[in-house]
Amino acid sequence: MIFSLIGYVFYLVAVVAGYLAAYGILIQVFPDYGILHIIIGGVVSLMFFPLIPLYPGVMLGDWTLALICYISILLGVILTKQGSKVK
């Protein structure tokens, strides 16, 4: 039970890292963004959150969010699988 809970927390960290990268892209593309940009960007970011942190890594050389996202997904998968074994 605790492993699954910690695994879901790591998934949440990965989603937050994806949203932070998406927000950085939003600021670059639309400096004067509105509510419509936030809603559309939020939906698209939720669908593609593992891919979004690659853009700052490739284009700007900032791999921090990509590393946080992928390591969190890896730990989330490991811990949720471990949690299902313990039962």
VENSULTA-V687780 format. One record per run of one state. SS is the DSSP state (~ for helix, > for strand, _ for the rest). FROM is the first residue (numbers start at 0). LEN is the number of residues. If there is no record, write none. Layout:
ss = <SS,SS>
from = <FROM,FROM>
len = <LEN,LEN>
This chain:
ss = <_,~,_,~,_,~,_,~,_>
from = <0,1,29,34,47,48,60,63,86>
len = <1,28,5,13,1,12,3,23,1>
